[in-house]
């Protein structure tokens, strides 16, 4: 469909494909209310009609059916936010919702819902998720930024999915696992806003193979970064080519020195202070990720700043780490500033843990690669919308969004979902009181200040001790049927 998306509204897009445009607007209102996107609250212009209209314009068409694109999206978001991720529970929630509103019931079977998810393009979910993340990040209060700059975290992680032939073909299992015993595994890379935790871009690739690493993923995603932004990443990012390519985009880098490629010698370069200097890194003789023409187009050297930081921890040997950055001015960015910023990189690990553990994205459930990616994007959209609610609670109580517990916010929002769902029958003042009560409850769940906390990574509660599956499931079932599977 060749349409100028920027000029479309939800009503215009709905009119193209549906006889009941008013129903589409009602579905959008229901979706927005579930995440506090109406009323006199901050950050209520995140999930806007324009964002939804642009996403709907990517769909070639839809019919007047129960599982319209917005209803499917609403059910999908409820599914990934719920503790029960099953399609049966998701459809049951829609059935209860329709009966409560006096509408005719839909089927309790999951077939129609699964087909509706399959019909929607991946770009529908990706566009909405990225737009929501970017819109939230753009509305940061200045006191929440780092020295007036926007800082973005990058790191990679892995997710697994059901062991189906299509998933195995797209995202093969680890090479040293026997066929039928492992699970397809995909590598994900996420660019995350430091101040609010929103995901502004996400990339997928195979777990292993040429061009499938974290650095390759980063280069596919960093076009969303703008001049003046700061990228905070781990030591894999601190290579010569990345620093030059980021500088060409006007993006600053703060990372840890990768000792596999370079060593820091603080007797050289221009001294800025104790264990703080500026040095030149010469261009490597070859860069495998670049062709000859691109290699020769790059400068012969790059100027970076190296700072050695002491990391004491009671009861442990003191550690020293070297931070590499392109922020060269010691007056604008002190050594202590760099130390505190690099320590904030731990938020990246916590954000990925929130996605994989709290939201159960570590083990995806769809059986085809296309649906797996849609499921991941639905998790990202729900995560970004939840971060929006946390930002609203933080603004209302005058605290930083990072001080609010993600898990506590998710649990509280899930508990309030029935009230939010039926708040349409109330007047605006009653809905606003309900929103304030929800935000007050979320703001009470604060992240504890526990510096240098450490715990043993051991389990105390014993689980059922089943043997490991050492042969393909079909082979084991054949042996069980023959009665020869003896323990």
Buried (B, 14 or more C-beta within 10 A) or exposed (E): EEEEBEEBBBBBBBEBBBEEBEBBBBBBBBBBBBBBBBBEBBBBEBBBBBBBBBBBBBBEEBEEEBBBBBBBBBBBBBBBBBEEBEBEBBBBBBBEBBEEEEEEEBEEEBEBBBEBBEBBBBEBBBBBBBBBBBBBBEBBEEEBBBEEBBBBBBBBBEBBBBBBEBBBEBBBBEEEEEEBBBBBBBBBBBBBBBBBBBBBBBBBBBBEEEEEBBBBBBBEBBEBBEEEBBBBBBBBBBBBBBBBBBBEEEBBBBBBBBEEEBEBEBEEBEEBEEBBBBBEBEBEEEBEBBEEEEBEEBEEEBBBBBBBBEEEEEEEEEEEBBBBBBBBEBEEBBBEBBBEBBEBBEBBEEBBBBBBEBBBBBEBBBBBBBBBBBBBBBBBBBBBBBBBBBBBBBBBBEEBBBBBBBBBBBBBBBEBBEEBBEBEEEEEEEBBEBBBEBBEBBBEBEBEEEEEEEEEEEEEEEEEEEEEEEEBEEEBEEEEEEEEEEE
